[in-house]
Amino acid sequence: MNLFTLSWKNLTNKPLSMMLSLVLFALGVGLISLLLVLNHQLEEKFDKNLAGVDLVVGAKGSPLQLILSSMYHVDSPTGNISIKEAKPFLRPNHPIIKTAIPLSLGDSYQGYRIVGTVPEILKLYTAEIGQGSIWKKTMEVTVGAAVAESLRLKVGDTFHSSHGFDINDDLIHADAKAFHIVGILKPTGSVIDQLVLTNTQSIWAVHDHGNEQAVDEEHDHDEDQLAEADKPLIEYEDKDITAILIQFKGHNIQALNMQRSINENTDMQAATPAIEINRLYALMGTGTKALRWLAIIIVAVSGLSIFISLYNSLKERRYELALMRVMGASPGRLFALIILEGLILAVMGYLLGIALSHGGMELLAAQMKDAYRYTFSGLVFLKEEAYLLGGALGIGFIAAILPAIQAGNTEISTTLAEG
């Protein structure tokens, strides 16, 4: 009988003790692995969706809320700003601003947010048309790949939007004109996959359908719609938008002072995405560190459990080990036998922990997709998890080394005499 088979039989001889050690070890490893995978995917999505935006301008309120609502689309907007006040940042050929992308938020379709904006937003996320074309007329939309896939939308479909971001039939703008899908974007892996894009005039048309001003926007004549869509936003001084995404031409002193100038001298608010996301990381980091330390404590306790299990088992197997020595087993072989038992428990605990981690991530991914429309996966494996295996083997070895030394030093004559 080889060492592995003998080690396995010794472990399964006391299944309850083995299961306790395994469960403790798996919980610790699984929690560490889950934190690694979740943090990796969150940071990946946060970093990718920064999209080179230097500044976000919106209504006064929480700067983090402004960033989350305007760039990550996972929070409610802080409010609206008037085009009259935002006009200086939207005008072409600005000496400091390279790109200014206006956003109008507030409506959705089946939980996916409808964003009134300009086609230049596609460049921020390197998005391309997969089917159809980019919206041109009022009430035309181009949908992200995830939206089209989830709702099984195709070019030519129509729908009515809902007020707010919840799925609620009572909030549907049933008496407004329907949106018409003219294009579907290719998948990018960024937030734009989760959005329904149209022009800003469409957002106004839906909310103003009952007054005289929106009548022109609801004409069925293509020429009128094209003329309305081509009219620069800065000419609608009596209208509102939600936010502006800004890219600078360069990071000179004027660009760096723009945020402070807006916050101090206007009724608007400016926030730097990178700074706010770093603050969010810091907030998340406190909880993550606490959970990581809890996982380390659980792993340490599981290592102690393995040690106690092997040590107690050794007392009961002293006669068996002495017989093995009589039959020709060397002290080194007995040492290796106990070490192997510790390593088997560690590997089994690690594998169970990884299974729990990635299975839990799949369940969490489904909930996060329902809540935020972001796609996460439990099928993402990290190289850090391989390092985790090394740590698990190290703990198994350390837990088994003292019992293994005692097994190797078994006194044959004394043990056999004691029976």
C-alpha positions, 0 to 999 in steps of 0.5 A, spaced: 500 500 500 503 506 497 503 512 502 497 516 499 492 510 500 495 509 507 494 517 508 487 517 505 485 511 509 488 514 516 484 521 514 477 517 513 478 513 519 475 519 523 470 523 518 467 528 523 474 530 525 476 531 517 470 534 515 471 539 521 478 541 518 476 541 511 470 546 512 474 551 516 480 551 511 475 551 506 471 557 509 478 561 510 481 560 503 474 561 500 473 568 503 480 570 501 479 568 494 472 571 493 475 578 496 481 577 490 476 575 485 471 581 487 476 586 488 479 584 481 473 585 477 470 591 480 477 595 479 477 592 472 470 595 471 472 602 475 478 603 471 475 601 464 469 606 465 474 612 467 474 612 459 479 618 459 474 623 462 478 628 466 472 632 469 464 631 470 460 637 471 453 636 474 448 639 479 451 640 486 451 634 491 455 628 493 461 628 488 461 621 488 454 620 487 455 625 481 461 620 478 457 614 479 451 616 476 454 619 470 460 615 469 458 608 472 450 609 471 449 605 478 446 611 482 441 617 481 443 623 479 444 629 483 440 633 479 440 637 473 443 643 470 441 649 465 444 649 458 445 657 459 450 656 465 453 650 462 454 653 455 461 655 456 463 648 457 459 646 451 461 651 446 466 648 440 473 650 440 474 651 447 481 653 449 482 648 454 476 642 453 478 637 448 471 634 448 465 635 452 459 630 452 453 632 455 448 627 458 441 627 460 438 622 465 432 620 468 429 615 464 430 607 462 427 601 459 426 595 463 431 597 468 436 599 462 438 607 462 436 611 457 442 616 456 441 623 451 447 625 449 451 626 442 455 620 438 462 623 440 460 618 447 462 612 442 469 614 442 470 615 449 469 607 450 471 605 443 464 603 441 463 601 434 456 599 431 455 592 430 448 592 426 444 598 423 447 605 425 448 611 430 441 615 432 440 621 427 433 623 428 429 625 435 426 618 438 431 614 434 436 610 439 442 605 439 442 600 444 448 597 447 450 590 446 448 587 453 441 591 452 440 588 446 442 581 448 438 581 455 432 584 452 432 580 445 432 587 441 433 588 434 433 593 429 427 596 427 423 594 434 420 600 438 418 601 445 416 606 450 421 609 456 419 609 463 420 614 468 426 613 473 430 607 473 426 602 476 421 597 472 414 599 474 409 599 469 405 605 472 411 609 470 411 608 463 410 614 458 405 610 454 402 617 451 409 619 449 412 617 442 415 610 442 423 610 441 425 606 435 431 602 435 436 604 429 442 600 431 446 595 436 453 596 438 458 591 438 460 589 445 466 593 449 466 590 456 464 597 458 458 601 461 456 603 454 454 596 453 448 597 458 446 603 455 440 605 451 443 612 447 439 617 443 439 625 442 438 629 448 432 632 444 429 625 445 429 626 452 426 632 452 420 630 447 418 624 452 417 629 458 414 635 454 410 631 449 404 634 452 406 641 451 406 645 445 414 646 445 414 638 443 409 638 438 415 640 433 419 634 435 414 629 434 412 631 427 413 624 423 417 628 417 424 626 417 427 633 415 424 636 421 426 631 426 433 632 422 433 639 423 431 639 430 437 633 432 442 638 428 441 644 432 446 645 437 445 644 444 447 651 446 441 654 443 436 651 448 438 656 453 431 654 457 433 647 457 436 642 462 441 637 462 444 632 467 451 632 466 457 633 462 463 629 461 470 633 460 476 631 457 482 636 457 486 638 451 492 638 456 493 638 464 496 645 464 494 650 470 488 652 467 485 645 466 487 643 473 484 650 476 477 648 472 474 644 478 475 649 483 473 655 479 466 651 477 465 649 485 466 656 487 463 660 482 457 657 479 451 653 481 454 647 478 459 642 481 465 639 478 468 632 480 474 628 478 473 621 477 480 618 478 480 622 485 472 620 487 474 612 485 480 612 489 476 615 495 471 609 494 477 604 493 479 607 500 472 606 503 471 599 500 478 597 503 476 598 510 471 593 509 475 588 505 481 588 510 477 586 516 474 581 512 481 579 509 483 578 517 477 574 518 479 569 513 486 569 515 484 568 522 479 562 520 485 559 516 490 559 522 484 556 526 483 551 521 491 549 521 490 549 528 485 544 527 489 540 522 494 539 528 490 537 533 487 532 529 493 529 527 496 529 534 490 526 537 490 521 531 498 519 532 496 517 539 491 512 537 496 510 532 502 509 535 502 501 535 500 501 528 506 506 527 511 501 531 508 495 527 510 499 520 517 500 523 518 492 525 515 491 517 521 495 515 518 502 514 524 507 516 523 513 520 523 518 514 517 514 511 513 515 517 515 522 517 512 523 510 506 519 511 504 524 517 506 530 512 502 527 506 496 527 511 496 534 512 498 536 505 492 532 503 487 536 508 490 542 505 489 541 498 482 538 499 480 544 503 483 549 498 479 546 492 473 546 496 474 553 498 476 555 491 469 552 489 465 555 494 468 562 492 467 561 485 460 558 486 459 564 491 461 569 485 456 566 480 450 567 485 453 574 487 454 576 479 446 574 478 444 579 484 449 584 481 447 584 474 439 585 476 441 591 481 446 594 477 446 591 470 453 590 470 456 583 468 461 579 473 463 572 473 465 566 477 469 563 472 475 568 472 481 565 475 487 569 478 494 568 478 494 570 486 489 564 487 495 559 485 499 563 490 494 561 495 495 554 494 502 555 496 500 558 502 495 553 503 500 547 502 505 551 507 499 551 513 498 544 512 505 542 512 506 546 518 500 543 522 503 536 520 510 537 522 510 536 529 506 530 529 510 527 523 517 528 527 513 524 533 511 519 528 518 518 525 521 518 532 516 512 535 520 507 540 519 500 537 520 496 543 516 501 548 510 502 544 509 494 542 510 492 550 505 497 552 500 494 546 
